[in-house]
Amino acid sequence: MKTQLYSFWRSSAAFRVRIALNLKGLGYEVIPVHIVKSGGAQNADDYAKKNPNRLVPLYTDGNHSIHQSLAIVEYLEEIQANPPLLPESLIDRAWVRAIAMDIAIEIHPLNNLRVLRYLMKNLGINAEAKDAWYQHWMLLGLTSLETQLSTDSRVGRFACGGQPGLIDICLVPQIFNALSTKMDMTAYPTLMRIYAECMTLPAFIDASWEKQIDAEGSNPFMPPEN
């Protein structure tokens, strides 16, 4: 039975899971959940019964379902060891998880759609102030990531060594978000080098925005084909 991924094409969290599934070579069916139109399909009763958090992604495997992107990725790592998304050393695994959490827990939630909606609709923040909020937390987070990844000997072609893993899975969607706001990325050469390496791989390309069945428009952040 094919597993299912409830996804939205521009969701960073769903993007992470799509990359992980592709890297593992695991087949899956995408069930689109439009989180913007008509108040968001994630708020409908039928979806809320599946995921009371009313968020994407949601991954179903038979009669079991898992929410939270990092939990899903760890599950995929445990059910199929190869190719590994985590290094062998326990201390290296902890380092990789910490960097991934810097992205998925520290940067992304502050700029999540429902947070931005609350700022504007409930607190009366205007678009300019909302954009300043977004850029502030993005700048703070990416600067920290650049510092960490530009000075650590574990960084190779990818964020940890010579093959993509958990950090890359979290980093690429965050770079997509930064680029979508026309953020100046010149201060992040290490992050952008890793991003460019990732975006040469089918697993990342096929998981990207414009490749999704529910995509709306093309993606201007894809590197040109050779």
C-alpha positions as CSV (number, residue, x, y, z in Angstrom):
1,M,0.0,0.0,0.0
2,K,1.4,3.4,-1.0
3,T,2.0,5.8,1.8
4,Q,0.4,9.3,1.7
5,L,1.7,12.7,2.3
6,Y,-0.7,15.5,3.0
7,S,1.2,18.4,1.6
8,F,1.1,22.0,0.4
9,W,3.5,23.0,-2.4
10,R,5.0,26.0,-0.5
11,S,5.0,24.5,2.9
12,S,8.6,24.3,4.2
13,A,7.8,21.4,6.6
14,A,6.1,19.4,3.8
15,F,9.1,20.2,1.5
16,R,11.4,18.6,4.1
17,V,9.5,15.4,4.1
18,R,9.3,15.3,0.3
19,I,13.1,15.6,0.1
20,A,13.6,12.8,2.6
21,L,11.1,10.5,0.9
22,N,12.9,11.1,-2.4
23,L,16.4,10.6,-1.0
24,K,15.2,7.3,0.5
25,G,13.6,6.3,-2.8
26,L,10.3,5.7,-1.1
27,G,7.1,6.0,-3.1
28,Y,4.3,8.1,-1.8
29,E,1.1,9.8,-2.9
30,V,0.7,13.5,-2.4
31,I,-2.6,14.7,-1.0
32,P,-2.8,18.4,-1.5
33,V,-4.0,20.6,1.4
34,H,-4.4,24.2,0.3
35,I,-3.5,26.1,3.5
36,V,-4.5,29.6,2.1
37,K,-7.6,29.4,0.0
38,S,-11.0,29.8,1.7
39,G,-9.5,30.0,5.2
40,G,-7.3,27.0,4.7
41,A,-8.3,23.4,4.0
42,Q,-6.3,22.3,7.0
43,N,-9.0,23.9,9.2
44,A,-11.8,21.8,7.7
45,D,-13.3,19.2,10.1
46,D,-12.3,16.2,8.0
47,Y,-8.6,17.2,8.0
48,A,-8.7,18.2,11.6
49,K,-9.8,14.7,12.5
50,K,-6.7,13.4,10.9
51,N,-4.4,16.0,12.4
52,P,-5.8,18.1,15.3
53,N,-2.8,20.5,14.9
54,R,-4.4,21.6,11.6
55,L,-1.0,21.8,10.0
56,V,0.9,20.1,7.1
57,P,2.6,17.7,6.6
58,L,0.8,14.6,7.7
59,Y,2.3,11.3,6.7
60,T,0.2,8.1,6.7
61,D,1.6,4.6,6.6
62,G,-1.3,2.1,6.6
63,N,-3.4,2.7,9.6
64,H,-0.8,4.9,11.2
65,S,-0.2,8.6,10.8
66,I,2.7,10.9,11.9
67,H,2.7,14.7,12.1
68,Q,5.7,17.0,12.5
69,S,8.2,16.9,9.7
70,L,11.3,16.0,11.8
71,A,9.5,13.1,13.4
72,I,8.5,11.9,10.0
73,V,12.0,12.2,8.7
74,E,13.4,10.3,11.7
75,Y,10.7,7.6,11.1
76,L,11.9,7.2,7.5
77,E,15.5,6.9,8.7
78,E,14.5,4.1,11.1
79,I,12.5,2.1,8.6
80,Q,15.0,2.4,5.8
81,A,18.6,2.9,6.8
82,N,20.0,3.6,3.3
83,P,20.9,6.1,2.2
84,P,21.5,7.4,5.8
85,L,20.4,10.9,6.6
86,L,22.4,11.0,9.8
87,P,26.1,10.4,10.4
88,E,27.5,7.3,12.3
89,S,29.1,9.1,15.2
90,L,26.7,9.9,18.1
91,I,28.3,13.3,18.7
92,D,27.9,14.1,15.0
93,R,24.3,12.9,15.0
94,A,23.7,15.3,17.9
95,W,25.3,18.2,16.0
96,V,23.3,17.5,12.9
97,R,20.1,17.3,14.8
98,A,20.9,20.6,16.6
99,I,21.5,22.5,13.3
100,A,18.3,21.0,11.8
101,M,16.4,22.2,14.9
102,D,18.0,25.6,14.5
103,I,16.1,25.8,11.3
104,A,12.9,23.9,12.0
105,I,12.3,25.1,15.5
106,E,14.0,28.5,15.8
107,I,13.7,30.1,12.4
108,H,10.7,28.6,10.6
109,P,7.9,28.8,13.3
110,L,8.3,32.5,13.9
111,N,7.6,33.1,10.2
112,N,5.0,30.4,9.8
113,L,1.9,31.5,7.8
114,R,-0.4,31.3,10.9
115,V,2.0,33.5,12.9
116,L,2.1,36.1,10.1
117,R,-1.7,36.0,9.8
118,Y,-2.1,36.6,13.5
119,L,0.3,39.5,13.4
120,M,-1.7,41.2,10.7
121,K,-5.3,40.2,11.4
122,N,-5.3,40.1,15.2
123,L,-2.7,42.6,16.2
124,G,-3.1,45.0,13.3
125,I,0.4,44.9,12.0
126,N,0.7,46.3,8.6
127,A,2.5,44.7,5.6
128,E,5.6,46.7,6.1
129,A,5.9,45.8,9.8
130,K,5.1,42.1,9.0
131,D,7.9,42.0,6.4
132,A,10.3,43.6,8.9
133,W,9.4,40.9,11.4
134,Y,10.0,38.2,8.8
135,Q,13.4,39.6,7.7
136,H,14.5,40.1,11.3
137,W,14.1,36.4,12.3
138,M,15.4,35.2,9.0
139,L,18.5,37.3,9.2
140,L,19.2,36.3,12.8
141,G,18.8,32.6,12.0
142,L,20.7,32.5,8.7
143,T,23.6,34.5,10.2
144,S,23.9,31.9,12.9
145,L,23.8,29.0,10.4
146,E,26.4,30.6,8.2
147,T,28.7,31.1,11.2
148,Q,28.3,27.5,12.3
149,L,28.6,25.8,8.9
150,S,31.4,28.0,7.6
151,T,33.7,27.0,10.5
152,D,33.0,23.4,11.2
153,S,35.2,20.6,9.7
154,R,32.3,18.3,9.3
155,V,30.9,20.4,6.5
156,G,31.8,19.0,3.1
157,R,30.1,19.0,-0.3
158,F,26.9,19.0,1.8
159,A,26.2,20.3,5.3
160,C,27.7,17.2,6.8
161,G,30.2,15.4,4.6
162,G,29.8,14.2,1.1
163,Q,26.1,13.2,0.9
164,P,22.9,15.1,1.7
165,G,21.3,14.5,5.1
166,L,19.0,16.0,7.7
167,I,20.6,19.5,7.7
168,D,20.3,19.8,4.0
169,I,16.7,18.6,4.1
170,C,15.9,21.5,6.5
171,L,18.2,24.1,4.9
172,V,16.9,24.0,1.3
173,P,13.3,24.9,2.1
174,Q,14.5,27.7,4.3
175,I,16.6,29.1,1.5
176,F,13.6,28.9,-0.8
177,N,11.7,31.1,1.7
178,A,14.5,33.6,1.9
179,L,14.8,33.9,-1.8
180,S,11.1,34.3,-2.2
181,T,11.3,37.5,-0.1
182,K,14.2,38.8,-2.3
183,M,16.5,38.7,0.6
184,D,20.1,39.6,-0.1
185,M,22.0,36.3,0.3
186,T,25.6,37.5,-0.3
187,A,26.4,37.3,3.4
188,Y,25.7,33.5,3.3
189,P,28.2,32.0,0.8
190,T,28.4,28.7,2.7
191,L,24.7,28.3,2.9
192,M,24.2,29.2,-0.8
193,R,27.0,26.8,-1.9
194,I,25.3,23.9,0.0
195,Y,22.0,24.9,-1.5
196,A,23.4,24.9,-5.0
197,E,24.9,21.5,-4.5
198,C,21.6,20.1,-3.2
199,M,19.7,21.6,-6.1
200,T,21.7,19.5,-8.6
201,L,20.1,16.3,-7.2
202,P,16.8,14.9,-8.4
203,A,15.6,14.3,-4.9
204,F,15.6,18.0,-4.1
205,I,14.5,19.2,-7.6
206,D,11.5,16.8,-7.6
207,A,10.5,18.0,-4.1
208,S,10.7,21.7,-5.0
209,W,7.8,24.0,-5.3
210,E,7.1,24.0,-9.0
211,K,7.3,20.2,-9.3
212,Q,4.3,19.7,-7.1
213,I,0.9,18.7,-8.4
214,D,-0.7,21.6,-6.5
215,A,1.9,24.2,-7.6
216,E,0.8,27.6,-8.5
217,G,3.3,29.3,-10.8
218,S,7.0,28.5,-11.6
219,N,9.9,28.7,-9.2
220,P,12.4,31.4,-10.0
221,F,14.9,30.0,-7.5
222,M,15.9,26.9,-9.4
223,P,19.4,27.0,-10.8
224,P,19.3,26.9,-14.6
225,E,19.8,23.5,-16.3
226,N,23.1,22.9,-17.9
